[in-house]
């Protein structure tokens, strides 16, 4: 999965570091019950998001992603779009799924993540600000994951 998400133009060690950075910041957001929505996009999917949010094209870092989702940050509403080693956009508005089978305990953030997956074929991570629960959204399904599962979904690329 990760090799398809982040093409081979980056070195294996560099991509492994990015995956661990994403996993680490998602853990921190979860531990502190800070809501977040992260879209993991392929380069060919970036056009879907070009008319929404704020262009950043910033190198991925724990501090950047964590800072974006602070309530005092004007970019905290909406999603960030990650591609390769960059946070491409922030404050992105996503299409909301109208799937009636989504359990009631999932709110608008999860419906938006699901909508992006349904419309654009991306993968998304959502962190609930109420519970700190981490969800992996892919192929029309929302899967609640723990830290170990998150690590297995964002593996070392060299393995």
Phi and psi in radians as a Rosetta constraint file:
Dihedral C 1 N 2 CA 2 C 2 CIRCULARHARMONIC -1.129 0.35
Dihedral N 2 CA 2 C 2 N 3 CIRCULARHARMONIC -0.644 0.35
Dihedral C 2 N 3 CA 3 C 3 CIRCULARHARMONIC -1.092 0.35
Dihedral N 3 CA 3 C 3 N 4 CIRCULARHARMONIC -0.521 0.35
Dihedral C 3 N 4 CA 4 C 4 CIRCULARHARMONIC -1.381 0.35
Dihedral N 4 CA 4 C 4 N 5 CIRCULARHARMONIC -0.610 0.35
Dihedral C 4 N 5 CA 5 C 5 CIRCULARHARMONIC -1.226 0.35
Dihedral N 5 CA 5 C 5 N 6 CIRCULARHARMONIC -0.762 0.35
Dihedral C 5 N 6 CA 6 C 6 CIRCULARHARMONIC -2.033 0.35
Dihedral N 6 CA 6 C 6 N 7 CIRCULARHARMONIC 1.762 0.35
Dihedral C 6 N 7 CA 7 C 7 CIRCULARHARMONIC -1.011 0.35
Dihedral N 7 CA 7 C 7 N 8 CIRCULARHARMONIC 2.862 0.35
Dihedral C 7 N 8 CA 8 C 8 CIRCULARHARMONIC -1.197 0.35
Dihedral N 8 CA 8 C 8 N 9 CIRCULARHARMONIC 0.007 0.35
Dihedral C 8 N 9 CA 9 C 9 CIRCULARHARMONIC -1.145 0.35
Dihedral N 9 CA 9 C 9 N 10 CIRCULARHARMONIC -0.337 0.35
Dihedral C 9 N 10 CA 10 C 10 CIRCULARHARMONIC -1.710 0.35
Dihedral N 10 CA 10 C 10 N 11 CIRCULARHARMONIC 2.637 0.35
Dihedral C 10 N 11 CA 11 C 11 CIRCULARHARMONIC -1.207 0.35
Dihedral N 11 CA 11 C 11 N 12 CIRCULARHARMONIC 2.707 0.35
Dihedral C 11 N 12 CA 12 C 12 CIRCULARHARMONIC -1.009 0.35
Dihedral N 12 CA 12 C 12 N 13 CIRCULARHARMONIC -0.791 0.35
Dihedral C 12 N 13 CA 13 C 13 CIRCULARHARMONIC -1.109 0.35
Dihedral N 13 CA 13 C 13 N 14 CIRCULARHARMONIC -0.695 0.35
Dihedral C 13 N 14 CA 14 C 14 CIRCULARHARMONIC -1.134 0.35
Dihedral N 14 CA 14 C 14 N 15 CIRCULARHARMONIC -0.745 0.35
Dihedral C 14 N 15 CA 15 C 15 CIRCULARHARMONIC -1.196 0.35
Dihedral N 15 CA 15 C 15 N 16 CIRCULARHARMONIC -0.620 0.35
Dihedral C 15 N 16 CA 16 C 16 CIRCULARHARMONIC -1.065 0.35
Dihedral N 16 CA 16 C 16 N 17 CIRCULARHARMONIC -0.744 0.35
Dihedral C 16 N 17 CA 17 C 17 CIRCULARHARMONIC -1.078 0.35
Dihedral N 17 CA 17 C 17 N 18 CIRCULARHARMONIC -0.716 0.35
Dihedral C 17 N 18 CA 18 C 18 CIRCULARHARMONIC -1.108 0.35
Dihedral N 18 CA 18 C 18 N 19 CIRCULARHARMONIC -0.797 0.35
Dihedral C 18 N 19 CA 19 C 19 CIRCULARHARMONIC -1.028 0.35
Dihedral N 19 CA 19 C 19 N 20 CIRCULARHARMONIC -0.772 0.35
Dihedral C 19 N 20 CA 20 C 20 CIRCULARHARMONIC -1.183 0.35
Dihedral N 20 CA 20 C 20 N 21 CIRCULARHARMONIC -0.610 0.35
Dihedral C 20 N 21 CA 21 C 21 CIRCULARHARMONIC -1.105 0.35
Dihedral N 21 CA 21 C 21 N 22 CIRCULARHARMONIC -0.785 0.35
Dihedral C 21 N 22 CA 22 C 22 CIRCULARHARMONIC -1.091 0.35
Dihedral N 22 CA 22 C 22 N 23 CIRCULARHARMONIC -0.804 0.35
Dihedral C 22 N 23 CA 23 C 23 CIRCULARHARMONIC -1.066 0.35
Dihedral N 23 CA 23 C 23 N 24 CIRCULARHARMONIC -0.728 0.35
Dihedral C 23 N 24 CA 24 C 24 CIRCULARHARMONIC -1.149 0.35
Dihedral N 24 CA 24 C 24 N 25 CIRCULARHARMONIC -0.781 0.35
Dihedral C 24 N 25 CA 25 C 25 CIRCULARHARMONIC -1.207 0.35
Dihedral N 25 CA 25 C 25 N 26 CIRCULARHARMONIC -0.625 0.35
Dihedral C 25 N 26 CA 26 C 26 CIRCULARHARMONIC -1.106 0.35
Dihedral N 26 CA 26 C 26 N 27 CIRCULARHARMONIC -0.701 0.35
Dihedral C 26 N 27 CA 27 C 27 CIRCULARHARMONIC -1.062 0.35
Dihedral N 27 CA 27 C 27 N 28 CIRCULARHARMONIC -0.779 0.35
Dihedral C 27 N 28 CA 28 C 28 CIRCULARHARMONIC -1.105 0.35
Dihedral N 28 CA 28 C 28 N 29 CIRCULARHARMONIC -0.759 0.35
Dihedral C 28 N 29 CA 29 C 29 CIRCULARHARMONIC -1.075 0.35
Dihedral N 29 CA 29 C 29 N 30 CIRCULARHARMONIC -0.756 0.35
Dihedral C 29 N 30 CA 30 C 30 CIRCULARHARMONIC -1.098 0.35
Dihedral N 30 CA 30 C 30 N 31 CIRCULARHARMONIC -0.849 0.35
Dihedral C 30 N 31 CA 31 C 31 CIRCULARHARMONIC -1.024 0.35
Dihedral N 31 CA 31 C 31 N 32 CIRCULARHARMONIC -0.572 0.35
Dihedral C 31 N 32 CA 32 C 32 CIRCULARHARMONIC -1.736 0.35
Dihedral N 32 CA 32 C 32 N 33 CIRCULARHARMONIC 0.130 0.35
Dihedral C 32 N 33 CA 33 C 33 CIRCULARHARMONIC 0.889 0.35
Dihedral N 33 CA 33 C 33 N 34 CIRCULARHARMONIC 0.882 0.35
Dihedral C 33 N 34 CA 34 C 34 CIRCULARHARMONIC -1.845 0.35
Dihedral N 34 CA 34 C 34 N 35 CIRCULARHARMONIC 2.055 0.35
Dihedral C 34 N 35 CA 35 C 35 CIRCULARHARMONIC -1.122 0.35
Dihedral N 35 CA 35 C 35 N 36 CIRCULARHARMONIC 2.470 0.35
Dihedral C 35 N 36 CA 36 C 36 CIRCULARHARMONIC -2.682 0.35
Dihedral N 36 CA 36 C 36 N 37 CIRCULARHARMONIC 2.692 0.35
Dihedral C 36 N 37 CA 37 C 37 CIRCULARHARMONIC -2.453 0.35
Dihedral N 37 CA 37 C 37 N 38 CIRCULARHARMONIC 2.015 0.35
Dihedral C 37 N 38 CA 38 C 38 CIRCULARHARMONIC -2.101 0.35
Dihedral N 38 CA 38 C 38 N 39 CIRCULARHARMONIC 2.117 0.35
Dihedral C 38 N 39 CA 39 C 39 CIRCULARHARMONIC -1.704 0.35
Dihedral N 39 CA 39 C 39 N 40 CIRCULARHARMONIC 2.222 0.35
Dihedral C 39 N 40 CA 40 C 40 CIRCULARHARMONIC -1.771 0.35
Dihedral N 40 CA 40 C 40 N 41 CIRCULARHARMONIC 1.859 0.35
Dihedral C 40 N 41 CA 41 C 41 CIRCULARHARMONIC -1.999 0.35
Dihedral N 41 CA 41 C 41 N 42 CIRCULARHARMONIC 2.713 0.35
Dihedral C 41 N 42 CA 42 C 42 CIRCULARHARMONIC -1.606 0.35
Dihedral N 42 CA 42 C 42 N 43 CIRCULARHARMONIC 2.743 0.35
Dihedral C 42 N 43 CA 43 C 43 CIRCULARHARMONIC -0.912 0.35
Dihedral N 43 CA 43 C 43 N 44 CIRCULARHARMONIC -0.674 0.35
Dihedral C 43 N 44 CA 44 C 44 CIRCULARHARMONIC -1.236 0.35
Dihedral N 44 CA 44 C 44 N 45 CIRCULARHARMONIC -0.206 0.35
Dihedral C 44 N 45 CA 45 C 45 CIRCULARHARMONIC -1.681 0.35
Dihedral N 45 CA 45 C 45 N 46 CIRCULARHARMONIC -0.104 0.35
Dihedral C 45 N 46 CA 46 C 46 CIRCULARHARMONIC -1.119 0.35
Dihedral N 46 CA 46 C 46 N 47 CIRCULARHARMONIC -0.540 0.35
Dihedral C 46 N 47 CA 47 C 47 CIRCULARHARMONIC -1.026 0.35
Dihedral N 47 CA 47 C 47 N 48 CIRCULARHARMONIC -0.506 0.35
Dihedral C 47 N 48 CA 48 C 48 CIRCULARHARMONIC -1.054 0.35
Dihedral N 48 CA 48 C 48 N 49 CIRCULARHARMONIC -0.455 0.35
Dihedral C 48 N 49 CA 49 C 49 CIRCULARHARMONIC -1.890 0.35
Dihedral N 49 CA 49 C 49 N 50 CIRCULARHARMONIC 0.078 0.35
Dihedral C 49 N 50 CA 50 C 50 CIRCULARHARMONIC -1.210 0.35
Dihedral N 50 CA 50 C 50 N 51 CIRCULARHARMONIC -0.303 0.35
Dihedral C 50 N 51 CA 51 C 51 CIRCULARHARMONIC -1.816 0.35
Dihedral N 51 CA 51 C 51 N 52 CIRCULARHARMONIC 0.120 0.35
Dihedral C 51 N 52 CA 52 C 52 CIRCULARHARMONIC -2.231 0.35
Dihedral N 52 CA 52 C 52 N 53 CIRCULARHARMONIC 2.602 0.35
Dihedral C 52 N 53 CA 53 C 53 CIRCULARHARMONIC 1.321 0.35
Dihedral N 53 CA 53 C 53 N 54 CIRCULARHARMONIC -2.799 0.35
Dihedral C 53 N 54 CA 54 C 54 CIRCULARHARMONIC -2.097 0.35
Dihedral N 54 CA 54 C 54 N 55 CIRCULARHARMONIC 2.252 0.35
Dihedral C 54 N 55 CA 55 C 55 CIRCULARHARMONIC -1.250 0.35
Dihedral N 55 CA 55 C 55 N 56 CIRCULARHARMONIC 2.274 0.35
Dihedral C 55 N 56 CA 56 C 56 CIRCULARHARMONIC -2.031 0.35
Dihedral N 56 CA 56 C 56 N 57 CIRCULARHARMONIC -0.894 0.35
Dihedral C 56 N 57 CA 57 C 57 CIRCULARHARMONIC 0.869 0.35
Dihedral N 57 CA 57 C 57 N 58 CIRCULARHARMONIC 0.788 0.35
Dihedral C 57 N 58 CA 58 C 58 CIRCULARHARMONIC -1.802 0.35
Dihedral N 58 CA 58 C 58 N 59 CIRCULARHARMONIC 2.519 0.35
Dihedral C 58 N 59 CA 59 C 59 CIRCULARHARMONIC -1.010 0.35
Dihedral N 59 CA 59 C 59 N 60 CIRCULARHARMONIC 2.402 0.35
Dihedral C 59 N 60 CA 60 C 60 CIRCULARHARMONIC -1.145 0.35
Dihedral N 60 CA 60 C 60 N 61 CIRCULARHARMONIC 2.305 0.35
Dihedral C 60 N 61 CA 61 C 61 CIRCULARHARMONIC -2.611 0.35
Dihedral N 61 CA 61 C 61 N 62 CIRCULARHARMONIC 2.713 0.35
Dihedral C 61 N 62 CA 62 C 62 CIRCULARHARMONIC -1.001 0.35
Dihedral N 62 CA 62 C 62 N 63 CIRCULARHARMONIC -0.814 0.35
Dihedral C 62 N 63 CA 63 C 63 CIRCULARHARMONIC -1.095 0.35
Dihedral N 63 CA 63 C 63 N 64 CIRCULARHARMONIC -0.721 0.35
Dihedral C 63 N 64 CA 64 C 64 CIRCULARHARMONIC -1.097 0.35
Dihedral N 64 CA 64 C 64 N 65 CIRCULARHARMONIC -0.923 0.35
Dihedral C 64 N 65 CA 65 C 65 CIRCULARHARMONIC -1.139 0.35
Dihedral N 65 CA 65 C 65 N 66 CIRCULARHARMONIC -0.790 0.35
Dihedral C 65 N 66 CA 66 C 66 CIRCULARHARMONIC -1.060 0.35
Dihedral N 66 CA 66 C 66 N 67 CIRCULARHARMONIC -0.749 0.35
Dihedral C 66 N 67 CA 67 C 67 CIRCULARHARMONIC -1.132 0.35
Dihedral N 67 CA 67 C 67 N 68 CIRCULARHARMONIC -0.657 0.35
Dihedral C 67 N 68 CA 68 C 68 CIRCULARHARMONIC -1.033 0.35
Dihedral N 68 CA 68 C 68 N 69 CIRCULARHARMONIC -0.678 0.35
Dihedral C 68 N 69 CA 69 C 69 CIRCULARHARMONIC -1.533 0.35
Dihedral N 69 CA 69 C 69 N 70 CIRCULARHARMONIC 0.127 0.35
Dihedral C 69 N 70 CA 70 C 70 CIRCULARHARMONIC -1.259 0.35
Dihedral N 70 CA 70 C 70 N 71 CIRCULARHARMONIC 2.387 0.35
Dihedral C 70 N 71 CA 71 C 71 CIRCULARHARMONIC -1.013 0.35
Dihedral N 71 CA 71 C 71 N 72 CIRCULARHARMONIC -0.472 0.35
Dihedral C 71 N 72 CA 72 C 72 CIRCULARHARMONIC -1.361 0.35
Dihedral N 72 CA 72 C 72 N 73 CIRCULARHARMONIC -0.187 0.35
Dihedral C 72 N 73 CA 73 C 73 CIRCULARHARMONIC -1.470 0.35
Dihedral N 73 CA 73 C 73 N 74 CIRCULARHARMONIC 2.231 0.35
Dihedral C 73 N 74 CA 74 C 74 CIRCULARHARMONIC -1.114 0.35
Dihedral N 74 CA 74 C 74 N 75 CIRCULARHARMONIC -0.237 0.35
Dihedral C 74 N 75 CA 75 C 75 CIRCULARHARMONIC -1.648 0.35
Dihedral N 75 CA 75 C 75 N 76 CIRCULARHARMONIC 0.058 0.35
Dihedral C 75 N 76 CA 76 C 76 CIRCULARHARMONIC -1.226 0.35
Dihedral N 76 CA 76 C 76 N 77 CIRCULARHARMONIC -0.458 0.35
Dihedral C 76 N 77 CA 77 C 77 CIRCULARHARMONIC -1.313 0.35
Dihedral N 77 CA 77 C 77 N 78 CIRCULARHARMONIC 2.483 0.35
Dihedral C 77 N 78 CA 78 C 78 CIRCULARHARMONIC 1.558 0.35
Dihedral N 78 CA 78 C 78 N 79 CIRCULARHARMONIC -2.830 0.35
Dihedral C 78 N 79 CA 79 C 79 CIRCULARHARMONIC -1.932 0.35
Dihedral N 79 CA 79 C 79 N 80 CIRCULARHARMONIC 2.810 0.35
Dihedral C 79 N 80 CA 80 C 80 CIRCULARHARMONIC -1.821 0.35
Dihedral N 80 CA 80 C 80 N 81 CIRCULARHARMONIC 2.599 0.35
Dihedral C 80 N 81 CA 81 C 81 CIRCULARHARMONIC -1.959 0.35
Dihedral N 81 CA 81 C 81 N 82 CIRCULARHARMONIC 2.118 0.35
Dihedral C 81 N 82 CA 82 C 82 CIRCULARHARMONIC -1.895 0.35
Dihedral N 82 CA 82 C 82 N 83 CIRCULARHARMONIC 2.364 0.35
Dihedral C 82 N 83 CA 83 C 83 CIRCULARHARMONIC -2.559 0.35
Dihedral N 83 CA 83 C 83 N 84 CIRCULARHARMONIC 2.339 0.35
Dihedral C 83 N 84 CA 84 C 84 CIRCULARHARMONIC 0.937 0.35
Dihedral N 84 CA 84 C 84 N 85 CIRCULARHARMONIC -2.126 0.35
Dihedral C 84 N 85 CA 85 C 85 CIRCULARHARMONIC -1.871 0.35
Dihedral N 85 CA 85 C 85 N 86 CIRCULARHARMONIC 0.420 0.35
Dihedral C 85 N 86 CA 86 C 86 CIRCULARHARMONIC -2.271 0.35
Dihedral N 86 CA 86 C 86 N 87 CIRCULARHARMONIC 2.592 0.35
Dihedral C 86 N 87 CA 87 C 87 CIRCULARHARMONIC -1.577 0.35
Dihedral N 87 CA 87 C 87 N 88 CIRCULARHARMONIC 1.820 0.35
Dihedral C 87 N 88 CA 88 C 88 CIRCULARHARMONIC -1.283 0.35
Dihedral N 88 CA 88 C 88 N 89 CIRCULARHARMONIC -0.767 0.35
Dihedral C 88 N 89 CA 89 C 89 CIRCULARHARMONIC -2.524 0.35
Dihedral N 89 CA 89 C 89 N 90 CIRCULARHARMONIC 2.730 0.35
Dihedral C 89 N 90 CA 90 C 90 CIRCULARHARMONIC -2.324 0.35
Dihedral N 90 CA 90 C 90 N 91 CIRCULARHARMONIC 2.812 0.35
Dihedral C 90 N 91 CA 91 C 91 CIRCULARHARMONIC 1.068 0.35
Dihedral N 91 CA 91 C 91 N 92 CIRCULARHARMONIC 0.646 0.35
Dihedral C 91 N 92 CA 92 C 92 CIRCULARHARMONIC -1.475 0.35
Dihedral N 92 CA 92 C 92 N 93 CIRCULARHARMONIC 2.297 0.35
Dihedral C 92 N 93 CA 93 C 93 CIRCULARHARMONIC -1.571 0.35
Dihedral N 93 CA 93 C 93 N 94 CIRCULARHARMONIC 2.226 0.35
Dihedral C 93 N 94 CA 94 C 94 CIRCULARHARMONIC -1.871 0.35
Dihedral N 94 CA 94 C 94 N 95 CIRCULARHARMONIC 2.693 0.35
Dihedral C 94 N 95 CA 95 C 95 CIRCULARHARMONIC -1.200 0.35
Dihedral N 95 CA 95 C 95 N 96 CIRCULARHARMONIC 2.426 0.35
Dihedral C 95 N 96 CA 96 C 96 CIRCULARHARMONIC -1.590 0.35
Dihedral N 96 CA 96 C 96 N 97 CIRCULARHARMONIC 2.328 0.35
Dihedral C 96 N 97 CA 97 C 97 CIRCULARHARMONIC -1.184 0.35
Dihedral N 97 CA 97 C 97 N 98 CIRCULARHARMONIC 2.490 0.35
Dihedral C 97 N 98 CA 98 C 98 CIRCULARHARMONIC -1.851 0.35
Dihedral N 98 CA 98 C 98 N 99 CIRCULARHARMONIC 0.363 0.35
Dihedral C 98 N 99 CA 99 C 99 CIRCULARHARMONIC -1.120 0.35
Dihedral N 99 CA 99 C 99 N 100 CIRCULARHARMONIC 2.091 0.35
Dihedral C 99 N 100 CA 100 C 100 CIRCULARHARMONIC -1.392 0.35
Dihedral N 100 CA 100 C 100 N 101 CIRCULARHARMONIC -0.127 0.35
Dihedral C 100 N 101 CA 101 C 101 CIRCULARHARMONIC -1.578 0.35
Dihedral N 101 CA 101 C 101 N 102 CIRCULARHARMONIC 0.044 0.35
Dihedral C 101 N 102 CA 102 C 102 CIRCULARHARMONIC -1.252 0.35
Dihedral N 102 CA 102 C 102 N 103 CIRCULARHARMONIC 2.188 0.35
Dihedral C 102 N 103 CA 103 C 103 CIRCULARHARMONIC -1.005 0.35
Dihedral N 103 CA 103 C 103 N 104 CIRCULARHARMONIC 2.598 0.35
Dihedral C 103 N 104 CA 104 C 104 CIRCULARHARMONIC -1.090 0.35
Dihedral N 104 CA 104 C 104 N 105 CIRCULARHARMONIC -0.408 0.35
Dihedral C 104 N 105 CA 105 C 105 CIRCULARHARMONIC -1.320 0.35
Dihedral N 105 CA 105 C 105 N 106 CIRCULARHARMONIC -0.107 0.35
Dihedral C 105 N 106 CA 106 C 106 CIRCULARHARMONIC -1.706 0.35
Dihedral N 106 CA 106 C 106 N 107 CIRCULARHARMONIC 2.233 0.35
Dihedral C 106 N 107 CA 107 C 107 CIRCULARHARMONIC -1.675 0.35
Dihedral N 107 CA 107 C 107 N 108 CIRCULARHARMONIC -2.773 0.35
Dihedral C 107 N 108 CA 108 C 108 CIRCULARHARMONIC -1.073 0.35
Dihedral N 108 CA 108 C 108 N 109 CIRCULARHARMONIC -0.668 0.35
Dihedral C 108 N 109 CA 109 C 109 CIRCULARHARMONIC -1.020 0.35
Dihedral N 109 CA 109 C 109 N 110 CIRCULARHARMONIC -0.785 0.35
Dihedral C 109 N 110 CA 110 C 110 CIRCULARHARMONIC -1.223 0.35
Dihedral N 110 CA 110 C 110 N 111 CIRCULARHARMONIC -0.657 0.35
Dihedral C 110 N 111 CA 111 C 111 CIRCULARHARMONIC -1.139 0.35
Dihedral N 111 CA 111 C 111 N 112 CIRCULARHARMONIC -0.627 0.35
Dihedral C 111 N 112 CA 112 C 112 CIRCULARHARMONIC -1.195 0.35
Dihedral N 112 CA 112 C 112 N 113 CIRCULARHARMONIC -0.739 0.35
Dihedral C 112 N 113 CA 113 C 113 CIRCULARHARMONIC -1.069 0.35
Dihedral N 113 CA 113 C 113 N 114 CIRCULARHARMONIC -0.778 0.35
Dihedral C 113 N 114 CA 114 C 114 CIRCULARHARMONIC -1.114 0.35
Dihedral N 114 CA 114 C 114 N 115 CIRCULARHARMONIC -0.719 0.35
Dihedral C 114 N 115 CA 115 C 115 CIRCULARHARMONIC -1.066 0.35
Dihedral N 115 CA 115 C 115 N 116 CIRCULARHARMONIC -0.735 0.35
Dihedral C 115 N 116 CA 116 C 116 CIRCULARHARMONIC -1.102 0.35
Dihedral N 116 CA 116 C 116 N 117 CIRCULARHARMONIC -0.707 0.35
Dihedral C 116 N 117 CA 117 C 117 CIRCULARHARMONIC -1.140 0.35
Dihedral N 117 CA 117 C 117 N 118 CIRCULARHARMONIC -0.745 0.35
Dihedral C 117 N 118 CA 118 C 118 CIRCULARHARMONIC -1.158 0.35
Dihedral N 118 CA 118 C 118 N 119 CIRCULARHARMONIC -0.737 0.35
Dihedral C 118 N 119 CA 119 C 119 CIRCULARHARMONIC -1.398 0.35
Dihedral N 119 CA 119 C 119 N 120 CIRCULARHARMONIC -0.657 0.35
Dihedral C 119 N 120 CA 120 C 120 CIRCULARHARMONIC -2.058 0.35
Dihedral N 120 CA 120 C 120 N 121 CIRCULARHARMONIC -0.131 0.35
Dihedral C 120 N 121 CA 121 C 121 CIRCULARHARMONIC 1.289 0.35
Dihedral N 121 CA 121 C 121 N 122 CIRCULARHARMONIC 0.319 0.35
Dihedral C 121 N 122 CA 122 C 122 CIRCULARHARMONIC -1.462 0.35
Dihedral N 122 CA 122 C 122 N 123 CIRCULARHARMONIC 3.085 0.35
Dihedral C 122 N 123 CA 123 C 123 CIRCULARHARMONIC -1.997 0.35
Dihedral N 123 CA 123 C 123 N 124 CIRCULARHARMONIC 2.555 0.35
Dihedral C 123 N 124 CA 124 C 124 CIRCULARHARMONIC -2.374 0.35
Dihedral N 124 CA 124 C 124 N 125 CIRCULARHARMONIC 2.650 0.35
Dihedral C 124 N 125 CA 125 C 125 CIRCULARHARMONIC -2.053 0.35
Dihedral N 125 CA 125 C 125 N 126 CIRCULARHARMONIC 2.320 0.35
Dihedral C 125 N 126 CA 126 C 126 CIRCULARHARMONIC -2.187 0.35
Dihedral N 126 CA 126 C 126 N 127 CIRCULARHARMONIC 2.406 0.35
Dihedral C 126 N 127 CA 127 C 127 CIRCULARHARMONIC -2.047 0.35
Dihedral N 127 CA 127 C 127 N 128 CIRCULARHARMONIC 2.181 0.35
Dihedral C 127 N 128 CA 128 C 128 CIRCULARHARMONIC -1.374 0.35
Dihedral N 128 CA 128 C 128 N 129 CIRCULARHARMONIC 2.263 0.35
Dihedral C 128 N 129 CA 129 C 129 CIRCULARHARMONIC -1.344 0.35
Dihedral N 129 CA 129 C 129 N 130 CIRCULARHARMONIC -0.359 0.35
Dihedral C 129 N 130 CA 130 C 130 CIRCULARHARMONIC -1.350 0.35
Dihedral N 130 CA 130 C 130 N 131 CIRCULARHARMONIC -0.790 0.35
Dihedral C 130 N 131 CA 131 C 131 CIRCULARHARMONIC -1.976 0.35
Dihedral N 131 CA 131 C 131 N 132 CIRCULARHARMONIC -0.287 0.35
Dihedral C 131 N 132 CA 132 C 132 CIRCULARHARMONIC 1.393 0.35
Dihedral N 132 CA 132 C 132 N 133 CIRCULARHARMONIC 0.024 0.35
Dihedral C 132 N 133 CA 133 C 133 CIRCULARHARMONIC -1.063 0.35
Dihedral N 133 CA 133 C 133 N 134 CIRCULARHARMONIC 2.401 0.35
Dihedral C 133 N 134 CA 134 C 134 CIRCULARHARMONIC -1.818 0.35
Dihedral N 134 CA 134 C 134 N 135 CIRCULARHARMONIC 2.293 0.35
Dihedral C 134 N 135 CA 135 C 135 CIRCULARHARMONIC -2.132 0.35
Dihedral N 135 CA 135 C 135 N 136 CIRCULARHARMONIC 2.425 0.35
Dihedral C 135 N 136 CA 136 C 136 CIRCULARHARMONIC -1.845 0.35
Dihedral N 136 CA 136 C 136 N 137 CIRCULARHARMONIC 2.099 0.35
Dihedral C 136 N 137 CA 137 C 137 CIRCULARHARMONIC -2.008 0.35
Dihedral N 137 CA 137 C 137 N 138 CIRCULARHARMONIC 2.095 0.35
Dihedral C 137 N 138 CA 138 C 138 CIRCULARHARMONIC -2.726 0.35
Dihedral N 138 CA 138 C 138 N 139 CIRCULARHARMONIC 2.483 0.35
Dihedral C 138 N 139 CA 139 C 139 CIRCULARHARMONIC 0.890 0.35
Dihedral N 139 CA 139 C 139 N 140 CIRCULARHARMONIC 0.708 0.35
Dihedral C 139 N 140 CA 140 C 140 CIRCULARHARMONIC 1.383 0.35
Dihedral N 140 CA 140 C 140 N 141 CIRCULARHARMONIC 0.196 0.35
Dihedral C 140 N 141 CA 141 C 141 CIRCULARHARMONIC -2.229 0.35
Dihedral N 141 CA 141 C 141 N 142 CIRCULARHARMONIC 2.582 0.35
Dihedral C 141 N 142 CA 142 C 142 CIRCULARHARMONIC -1.899 0.35
Dihedral N 142 CA 142 C 142 N 143 CIRCULARHARMONIC 2.155 0.35
Dihedral C 142 N 143 CA 143 C 143 CIRCULARHARMONIC -2.153 0.35
Dihedral N 143 CA 143 C 143 N 144 CIRCULARHARMONIC 2.074 0.35
Dihedral C 143 N 144 CA 144 C 144 CIRCULARHARMONIC -1.292 0.35
Dihedral N 144 CA 144 C 144 N 145 CIRCULARHARMONIC 2.273 0.35
Dihedral C 144 N 145 CA 145 C 145 CIRCULARHARMONIC -2.176 0.35
Dihedral N 145 CA 145 C 145 N 146 CIRCULARHARMONIC 2.656 0.35
Dihedral C 145 N 146 CA 146 C 146 CIRCULARHARMONIC -1.701 0.35
Dihedral N 146 CA 146 C 146 N 147 CIRCULARHARMONIC -3.103 0.35
Dihedral C 146 N 147 CA 147 C 147 CIRCULARHARMONIC -1.066 0.35
Dihedral N 147 CA 147 C 147 N 148 CIRCULARHARMONIC -0.705 0.35
Dihedral C 147 N 148 CA 148 C 148 CIRCULARHARMONIC -1.137 0.35
Dihedral N 148 CA 148 C 148 N 149 CIRCULARHARMONIC -0.742 0.35
Dihedral C 148 N 149 CA 149 C 149 CIRCULARHARMONIC -1.129 0.35
Dihedral N 149 CA 149 C 149 N 150 CIRCULARHARMONIC -0.684 0.35
Dihedral C 149 N 150 CA 150 C 150 CIRCULARHARMONIC -1.044 0.35
Dihedral N 150 CA 150 C 150 N 151 CIRCULARHARMONIC -0.769 0.35
Dihedral C 150 N 151 CA 151 C 151 CIRCULARHARMONIC -1.082 0.35
Dihedral N 151 CA 151 C 151 N 152 CIRCULARHARMONIC -0.606 0.35
Dihedral C 151 N 152 CA 152 C 152 CIRCULARHARMONIC -1.319 0.35
Dihedral N 152 CA 152 C 152 N 153 CIRCULARHARMONIC -0.455 0.35
Dihedral C 152 N 153 CA 153 C 153 CIRCULARHARMONIC -1.445 0.35
Dihedral N 153 CA 153 C 153 N 154 CIRCULARHARMONIC -0.412 0.35
Dihedral C 153 N 154 CA 154 C 154 CIRCULARHARMONIC -2.047 0.35
Dihedral N 154 CA 154 C 154 N 155 CIRCULARHARMONIC 1.162 0.35
Dihedral C 154 N 155 CA 155 C 155 CIRCULARHARMONIC -1.368 0.35
Dihedral N 155 CA 155 C 155 N 156 CIRCULARHARMONIC 2.999 0.35
Dihedral C 155 N 156 CA 156 C 156 CIRCULARHARMONIC -1.114 0.35
Dihedral N 156 CA 156 C 156 N 157 CIRCULARHARMONIC 2.284 0.35
Dihedral C 156 N 157 CA 157 C 157 CIRCULARHARMONIC -1.272 0.35
Dihedral N 157 CA 157 C 157 N 158 CIRCULARHARMONIC -0.337 0.35
Dihedral C 157 N 158 CA 158 C 158 CIRCULARHARMONIC -1.357 0.35
Dihedral N 158 CA 158 C 158 N 159 CIRCULARHARMONIC -0.220 0.35
